[in-house]
Amino acid sequence: MLSDLALVVAVLLACVWVARGTRWAAAIECALPLLAIAVIVFPDERTRLFACGVIVAVAFAGAALVAREGWVLVIAGVALLRWIPLREVEVWRELVVLAAALALFAALRPKSPLALIATLAVAAVTPVHPGKAALMPLVLAGICVGAGFSRHTGTDRLKPAATRAIVAGALLAFVPFARWSLVPILVTAAFALLVPYLGKLRPLVYATALALFAMWPWSGVVARALPVVARFEPPAGAVRVVGWALGRGEEATLPIPRARHVIVNASAAAAASLPAGTLLGTIDAGTCTRSVRIGDVADFGFTRRPHFFFARNPLPRITRADIRGYGATAWLHGAGAIGVACSGDFAALRFRADAALPSNVRLQIESIELPAR
């Protein structure tokens, strides 16, 4: 943890250096003592990390507005978003991503904080498993250069580059049909290609980027599971831990206090390769039955960094936002909340894993939530 904190301090020092001699320099320097205060004052880990995230995000934003050496902030931003925790860094793969990000930043025109945001967004979602995927920013840089730029009166101005807009539009059009693990890549790639056309939306983009950058202590979740913000619902009643894992065809019955509706929190194991809609099993309450599919739940670890690119699961429709870890290795547990409601009372739930499941896949019943009384 101390090594991670040292990296954060190095990022702030980079921000101070690029802002030297400007009106923002003194304000950015204040981030260093504020960071120390946040580390000391907040005993709760998540509160402390969030406070550090906000402080560094504001300092980075200030530096981005006045920096002349934007490439320094590219290096600092990639380190902040991808290299924490340091003990988990795969050095050579991450150096490839960094070099590709620098190439993309060099190719983007016009040079602006928006170009920096786009570069860091692409770098944040770039997978390093498989290794060839780490070259994605370099491919985008090639597209930008290939679209063609010209120089007029000493200023870089974009030629009519319909190619970039067409490619970006094609990427966005493919989003509704792509597996979820490809969606962040497609969206950020389109964003980078459209940088020259987003001038009118610049204030909104900056505000959104600042909010997202403040979440760098959980950058892995931001890069791979951001819709959790819209799909989170807190528990509605008393939580009772179950902890069952059912293989194909297996059944188990759970007695509960009489109720007309309950919430079942479930996930899957070894199911990351199953597409949306795959039937995992059923929940039988006697007078009603509820199916459990990929989409209601997901593989419990499919958002982990080494596995995400290959996963075909979407995020659960309703999640309890169980975030594990921090930094680039943070991941969202794939449990989803499933409502079971019947017209009459029931006093037991029977869980059954589908008989057609692969032999190594498990339906995991994590817990149930009984209605508040």
C-alpha positions, 0 to 999 in steps of 0.5 A: 500500500505504501508503494501505491501511495508513493505512485500517487504522490509521483503523479501529483508531482508530475501535475505540479511540474507541468503546471509550473509557472501558471496560476494553477501551480499553487493550487495543485501543490495544495493537493499534496498536504490534502492527500496526507490529511485524507490518509490520516483522517479517514479510518474507513478504507473506502472513504479514504480511497474516495477522498484521495480519488477526488483530491488527485482528480481535481489536481489532475484536471487543473494540470490538464487545463494548463499543461504544455507537456501533455505527454507527461500527463499521459504517462501519469494518467496511465500509471494512476489508472492501470498500475495500482496496485503495483504488486499486480503490474505485468510490466512488459504488457503495461509498457506496451499499453503506455507506448501505444497510448503515447502514440495515440495522444501524438496522433490526436488533433487538436491537442487539448484536454479532450484529447488527453481524456480520450487517450486515458479512456482508451488506455484504461479499458485496453486489455492485456490478455490476450497480449495483442489487445494491448496494441489497441491504442496503436491501431487507433493512432494509425486510423487517426494518422491515416485519416489525414491531417494538414497544417495551415498557418502554423495550426493543426486543423483537421481535413474533412475526415469522413473516414473517422466519423464513419469508423466511429459510427460503425463502432457505436452501431455495433455496440448493441450487438457486441458482448459486454466485454467489448462494449467499453473498448468500442465506446472509448475507441469511438470517443477518441475518433470523434474528439475533433467533433466534440467541441460543443460538448466539451464542458459536459465531457470534462465534467463527466471525465472529472467524476470518473477520474475521481474513481481511480481507486476502483478504476478496474470497475470503472473500466469493466463494469461502469453500468453498476451505477445504474443497476445498483439497488440496496438490500430491501430486507434482512439478508440471510446467507445461504452459500450453496453451489449446485451442479447440473441437475442438483436440487436443494430446498431452503425453508423460510418464514412464510412470505409472498415475495423474497429476493434471491442473490445468486451468481454462477461459477465457471460460467463466464463463457455462457452468453446472455439468456443461457438457463442456469436453473429455476427457483420454485416457491410452490405456487410460482417458479422463476427461471435464473439465466445469464443476465439475471446473474453472471459468473462471480468473477467475470469482471476480473482483469485477466478474464474479462476480455474473453467473457461473454456474460453481461452485467446482472440486471440488478446488482448489490454492487459488491466491489472487491479489491482496488485500483486496476484490479478492482472487480465486481462480483457477478451476483444478481438480485432475483425477485420471487413473488407469488400470489399466495404465501410460501414457506420454502424455496427449491433451487434446481440447477438446469440439467443441460449445464456444462459439468463444471458450471455451478449455480450459486445461491449466495443469500436471500433477502426476506421482506421487511416487516 
